[in-house]
Amino acid sequence: MAGITGYKLSFEEDVEWDKLFRDVKELDILYHYGLSWLRNNKRRLNKAIDRNVQIRIAVVDPSDDNSIAILARRFNQPAAQIKAGIIETREYLEVLQKDGAKIRMWYLPAIPLYCIYRFDNQIVLSLYSHFPGREPGKGAVLLLENEGLLSKFVLEEFEKMVRPGGLANAVPQFAQGS
C-alpha cells in the first residue's frame, strides 16, 4: 500500500543506479544541489541523454540566504561553498543542455525535507539526518514504486513545487527544457 519495494543504508553503494538508468525516459530530481551525484552518474546520465531522457530538477535557490545559512550549518561548510555548489550544479546542467539534454530546472526558496530521484515508475527517496556530521551517502534510502501512497505524496509535492505559480521558480535558461 505504501509502495515501498526496498530499503538501503548506503545511497551511493547500495542503490542499483545502472538498473534505474537503463531505460529511463523521465527523470525528476529534488535535492539541495547534488553536484556529486551528477558527477558520480555522469556515464549513466550521458547514456540516458543520448536516448532523449526528459530531466526535471529542483534545487535550493542560491539567492535564498536563509536556506543557504541553514544548509551551511547542516553540512558544516561555509555558506559561500554551499552557494557555489548550487551555481556549479546549474553550470554543469547548462553544459549538458548545450550538448542536447532536455532539462528543466527550478530554484526552490526552501530546504527539501528529503531527496527524490524518480526514474519513470520507480523512486529513490533519500531521507536526511537532522544532525550535522552524518557520513555522506549513508542514511535511510527507500525504494518506491509510483503507485504507492508514499510515492504519490512525494510526486504530488514535486509537481506542486514546479508547476506554474508553484513554490519553485523556473531557472530562465532551462524554462523550455530545450
C-alpha positions as a Markdown table, in Angstrom:
| # | Residue | x | y | z |
|---|---|---|---|---|
| 1 | Met | 0.0 | 0.0 | 0.0 |
| 2 | Ala | 2.8 | 2.4 | 0.8 |
| 3 | Gly | 4.7 | 1.3 | -2.3 |
| 4 | Ile | 8.0 | 0.6 | -0.6 |
| 5 | Thr | 9.9 | -2.0 | -2.6 |
| 6 | Gly | 13.2 | -1.8 | -0.8 |
| 7 | Tyr | 15.3 | -0.2 | 1.9 |
| 8 | Lys | 19.0 | 0.6 | 1.7 |
| 9 | Leu | 21.5 | 2.1 | 4.1 |
| 10 | Ser | 24.0 | 3.5 | 1.6 |
| 11 | Phe | 22.8 | 5.9 | -1.1 |
| 12 | Glu | 25.9 | 5.6 | -3.1 |
| 13 | Glu | 26.8 | 1.9 | -2.7 |
| 14 | Asp | 23.5 | 0.0 | -2.4 |
| 15 | Val | 21.2 | 1.7 | -4.9 |
| 16 | Glu | 21.3 | -0.1 | -8.3 |
| 17 | Trp | 21.8 | 3.1 | -10.4 |
| 18 | Asp | 22.7 | 1.1 | -13.6 |
| 19 | Lys | 19.3 | -0.6 | -13.5 |
| 20 | Leu | 17.4 | 2.6 | -12.8 |
| 21 | Phe | 19.1 | 4.5 | -15.6 |
| 22 | Arg | 18.9 | 1.6 | -18.1 |
| 23 | Asp | 15.7 | 2.6 | -19.9 |
| 24 | Val | 14.6 | 5.8 | -18.2 |
| 25 | Lys | 12.6 | 8.2 | -20.2 |
| 26 | Glu | 11.7 | 10.7 | -17.5 |
| 27 | Leu | 13.9 | 11.7 | -14.6 |
| 28 | Asp | 12.8 | 14.0 | -11.8 |
| 29 | Ile | 15.3 | 15.1 | -9.1 |
| 30 | Leu | 14.8 | 17.1 | -5.9 |
| 31 | Tyr | 17.8 | 17.8 | -3.8 |
| 32 | His | 19.9 | 20.5 | -2.2 |
| 33 | Tyr | 22.3 | 20.8 | -5.1 |
| 34 | Gly | 23.6 | 17.3 | -5.9 |
| 35 | Leu | 26.7 | 18.0 | -8.0 |
| 36 | Ser | 28.5 | 15.0 | -6.6 |
| 37 | Trp | 25.5 | 12.8 | -7.6 |
| 38 | Leu | 25.6 | 14.2 | -11.2 |
| 39 | Arg | 29.3 | 13.6 | -11.4 |
| 40 | Asn | 29.1 | 10.1 | -10.0 |
| 41 | Asn | 26.5 | 9.2 | -12.5 |
| 42 | Lys | 28.0 | 11.1 | -15.5 |
| 43 | Arg | 28.3 | 8.0 | -17.7 |
| 44 | Arg | 24.8 | 6.8 | -16.9 |
| 45 | Leu | 23.3 | 10.2 | -17.4 |
| 46 | Asn | 25.0 | 10.7 | -20.7 |
| 47 | Lys | 23.6 | 7.4 | -22.0 |
| 48 | Ala | 20.2 | 8.5 | -20.9 |
| 49 | Ile | 20.6 | 11.9 | -22.6 |
| 50 | Asp | 21.5 | 10.1 | -25.8 |
| 51 | Arg | 18.1 | 8.3 | -25.5 |
| 52 | Asn | 16.4 | 11.8 | -25.1 |
| 53 | Val | 15.5 | 11.4 | -21.4 |
| 54 | Gln | 13.4 | 14.3 | -20.1 |
| 55 | Ile | 15.0 | 15.7 | -16.9 |
| 56 | Arg | 13.3 | 18.0 | -14.4 |
| 57 | Ile | 15.4 | 19.1 | -11.4 |
| 58 | Ala | 14.7 | 21.4 | -8.4 |
| 59 | Val | 17.5 | 22.6 | -6.1 |
| 60 | Val | 17.7 | 25.1 | -3.3 |
| 61 | Asp | 17.8 | 28.7 | -4.6 |
| 62 | Pro | 21.3 | 30.1 | -4.2 |
| 63 | Ser | 19.9 | 33.6 | -3.6 |
| 64 | Asp | 17.9 | 32.4 | -0.6 |
| 65 | Asp | 20.3 | 33.4 | 2.1 |
| 66 | Asn | 18.3 | 31.8 | 4.9 |
| 67 | Ser | 18.3 | 28.4 | 3.2 |
| 68 | Ile | 22.0 | 28.7 | 2.4 |
| 69 | Ala | 22.8 | 29.5 | 6.0 |
| 70 | Ile | 20.8 | 26.6 | 7.3 |
| 71 | Leu | 22.5 | 24.2 | 4.8 |
| 72 | Ala | 25.9 | 25.6 | 5.7 |
| 73 | Arg | 25.2 | 24.7 | 9.4 |
| 74 | Arg | 23.8 | 21.3 | 8.5 |
| 75 | Phe | 26.7 | 20.3 | 6.2 |
| 76 | Asn | 29.3 | 22.1 | 8.3 |
| 77 | Gln | 30.5 | 24.1 | 5.3 |
| 78 | Pro | 30.9 | 27.8 | 4.6 |
| 79 | Ala | 27.7 | 29.4 | 3.1 |
| 80 | Ala | 29.8 | 30.5 | 0.2 |
| 81 | Gln | 30.7 | 26.9 | -0.6 |
| 82 | Ile | 27.1 | 25.8 | -0.5 |
| 83 | Lys | 26.1 | 28.6 | -2.8 |
| 84 | Ala | 29.0 | 27.9 | -5.1 |
| 85 | Gly | 27.9 | 24.2 | -5.3 |
| 86 | Ile | 24.4 | 25.1 | -6.4 |
| 87 | Ile | 25.7 | 27.5 | -9.0 |
| 88 | Glu | 28.2 | 24.8 | -10.2 |
| 89 | Thr | 25.3 | 22.4 | -10.5 |
| 90 | Arg | 23.4 | 24.8 | -12.7 |
| 91 | Glu | 26.6 | 25.4 | -14.8 |
| 92 | Tyr | 27.1 | 21.6 | -15.1 |
| 93 | Leu | 23.5 | 21.2 | -16.3 |
| 94 | Glu | 23.9 | 24.1 | -18.8 |
| 95 | Val | 26.8 | 22.2 | -20.4 |
| 96 | Leu | 24.6 | 19.1 | -20.7 |
| 97 | Gln | 21.8 | 21.2 | -22.2 |
| 98 | Lys | 24.2 | 22.7 | -24.8 |
| 99 | Asp | 25.1 | 19.1 | -25.7 |
| 100 | Gly | 21.4 | 18.3 | -26.3 |
| 101 | Ala | 20.0 | 17.3 | -23.0 |
| 102 | Lys | 16.3 | 18.1 | -22.4 |
| 103 | Ile | 16.4 | 19.7 | -18.9 |
| 104 | Arg | 14.0 | 21.9 | -17.0 |
| 105 | Met | 15.4 | 23.4 | -13.7 |
| 106 | Trp | 13.8 | 25.2 | -10.8 |
| 107 | Tyr | 15.2 | 27.0 | -7.8 |
| 108 | Leu | 13.4 | 26.2 | -4.5 |
| 109 | Pro | 13.3 | 29.0 | -1.9 |
| 110 | Ala | 13.2 | 26.4 | 0.9 |
| 111 | Ile | 15.2 | 23.4 | 2.0 |
| 112 | Pro | 13.9 | 20.0 | 0.8 |
| 113 | Leu | 13.0 | 17.7 | 3.6 |
| 114 | Tyr | 14.1 | 14.7 | 1.5 |
| 115 | Cys | 15.7 | 13.9 | -1.8 |
| 116 | Ile | 13.9 | 12.2 | -4.6 |
| 117 | Tyr | 15.1 | 10.7 | -7.9 |
| 118 | Arg | 12.2 | 9.5 | -10.0 |
| 119 | Phe | 13.1 | 7.1 | -12.8 |
| 120 | Asp | 9.8 | 6.7 | -14.7 |
| 121 | Asn | 7.8 | 4.4 | -12.3 |
| 122 | Gln | 10.5 | 4.0 | -9.7 |
| 123 | Ile | 11.6 | 6.4 | -7.0 |
| 124 | Val | 14.7 | 6.6 | -4.8 |
| 125 | Leu | 13.7 | 8.5 | -1.6 |
| 126 | Ser | 16.7 | 9.6 | 0.5 |
| 127 | Leu | 15.9 | 10.9 | 4.0 |
| 128 | Tyr | 18.1 | 13.5 | 5.6 |
| 129 | Ser | 19.6 | 13.3 | 9.0 |
| 130 | His | 18.9 | 16.2 | 11.4 |
| 131 | Phe | 22.4 | 16.0 | 12.8 |
| 132 | Pro | 25.5 | 17.6 | 11.3 |
| 133 | Gly | 28.4 | 15.3 | 10.5 |
| 134 | Arg | 26.5 | 12.5 | 9.0 |
| 135 | Glu | 28.7 | 10.4 | 6.7 |
| 136 | Pro | 28.0 | 11.4 | 3.1 |
| 137 | Gly | 26.0 | 8.8 | 1.2 |
| 138 | Lys | 24.9 | 7.0 | 4.3 |
| 139 | Gly | 21.3 | 7.1 | 5.7 |
| 140 | Ala | 17.8 | 5.9 | 5.1 |
| 141 | Val | 17.0 | 5.2 | 1.5 |
| 142 | Leu | 13.6 | 3.9 | 0.4 |
| 143 | Leu | 12.9 | 2.4 | -3.0 |
| 144 | Leu | 9.4 | 3.1 | -4.1 |
| 145 | Glu | 7.0 | 2.3 | -6.9 |
| 146 | Asn | 4.9 | 5.1 | -8.4 |
| 147 | Glu | 1.5 | 3.6 | -7.3 |
| 148 | Gly | 2.2 | 3.5 | -3.6 |
| 149 | Leu | 0.8 | 6.1 | -1.2 |
| 150 | Leu | 4.3 | 7.4 | -0.2 |
| 151 | Ser | 5.2 | 7.7 | -3.9 |
| 152 | Lys | 2.1 | 9.6 | -4.6 |
| 153 | Phe | 2.8 | 12.0 | -1.8 |
| 154 | Val | 6.4 | 12.9 | -2.9 |
| 155 | Leu | 5.3 | 13.1 | -6.5 |
| 156 | Glu | 2.4 | 15.4 | -5.7 |
| 157 | Glu | 4.8 | 17.6 | -3.6 |
| 158 | Phe | 7.3 | 17.8 | -6.5 |
| 159 | Glu | 4.5 | 18.7 | -9.0 |
| 160 | Lys | 3.2 | 21.4 | -6.7 |
| 161 | Met | 6.7 | 22.9 | -6.4 |
| 162 | Val | 7.4 | 23.0 | -10.2 |
| 163 | Arg | 4.0 | 23.9 | -11.6 |
| 164 | Pro | 3.5 | 27.5 | -12.8 |
| 165 | Gly | 2.8 | 29.6 | -9.7 |
| 166 | Gly | 4.2 | 26.8 | -7.5 |
| 167 | Leu | 6.8 | 27.2 | -4.7 |
| 168 | Ala | 9.8 | 26.8 | -7.0 |
| 169 | Asn | 10.9 | 29.4 | -9.6 |
| 170 | Ala | 12.0 | 28.3 | -13.1 |
| 171 | Val | 15.6 | 29.0 | -13.9 |
| 172 | Pro | 15.2 | 31.0 | -17.2 |
| 173 | Gln | 17.8 | 29.2 | -19.3 |
| 174 | Phe | 16.0 | 26.0 | -18.5 |
| 175 | Ala | 12.4 | 27.2 | -18.8 |
| 176 | Gln | 11.6 | 25.4 | -22.0 |
| 177 | Gly | 13.6 | 22.2 | -21.4 |
| 178 | Ser | 15.4 | 22.8 | -24.7 |
